[in-house]
Amino acid sequence: MTPPPIYDYHHTMIVAVEIDRDIDLSLFSRFLHQSGIWHRINESGDVQVVWVQNEEDKERVVSLYRQFTSGEFELKAVKLNVPKTTNQLIDQFMRSPLTVSLILINVLCFPVTSGVDEGNFNGWFQMMTLLEFKVAGGHLYFADLEYTMSIGQYWRLLTPMLLHFGWIHIVFNLLWIWEIGRRIEWVNGASVLLLVILCSSLGANLLQYGLAGPGLFGGMSGVVFGLLGFSLLWSFIVPDMSIGLPKGIYVFMLVFLVVGFTGAIDLLGLGSLANGAHLGGLLAGVTIGGLAGLLKKT
């Protein structure tokens, strides 16, 4: 199956059927994929909503679901051909190109932080931190933000999001980027996702600097909180186009944010958290999610 271009998703997705949330649609969804019908399913209130791209697919889904519920065929008898890994990767990229690209860029940039724990700062790392710095006598000396902007190094406002300090750091962040980013890309399109990423990164870096001052920090966690903030407000204002995240995820991440500010996680020896970055990203995401939701409702 060749998925449609990403730019069509936001503009043409329509509701095909609404089905009670207690019904397991996993086999039906797999059958639709095998039938060449691109779709997505999310929960809204007490029902599951099946979204498709056009009226023709809607008629096919309605007809197939009617046949299924009437017992005209059994889904367990349908042979499901598992696509090869290459085809799976192509399918995911076509459906979520910006999310996949962001993950790949982070993976490619991961070696930049190699040796930082031992005090070895390579040229790429020094070019990607928020502030320009130099090492003298075993100490780091940072330029201030005003000077950094005055010499035109504006990219530094965003590039810290590509710096990850260790495997746990990058894996944790990129799993969240994949889980939330692709959902936003499906529902709102790549342009909105890009806006949330950039604004969340900017808000995260600036608030971290404002609260903690000069220092070495980085990672996508501020963007992750931005995506969560966007999803929360958007889904609240436009529930019929919910991003589809379970409420428990919002609760867990907000508790994590609050606990981070208490310093308890630092005391556990799990590393120093950039709590200002988390809060800055969240506030940026909430703002964009609220504005986007209100514009959608008008």
Secondary structure, DSSP 8 states (H G I E B T S, - for coil): -----GGGHHHH-EEEEEEETTS--HHHHHHHHHTT---EEEEETTEEEEEESSHHHHHHHHHHHHHHHTTS--GGGS------HHHHHHHHHHHSHHHHHHHHHHHHHGGGGTTGGGT---HHHHHHSSS-EEEETTEEEE--HHHHHHTT-GGGGTGGGG---SHHHHHHHHHHIIIIIHHHHHHH-HHHHHHHHHHHHHHHHHHHHHHH-S-----SHHHHHHHHHHHHHHHHH-GGG-----HHHHHHHHHHHHHHHHTHHHHTTS----HHHHHHHHHHHHHHHHHHHHHHH-
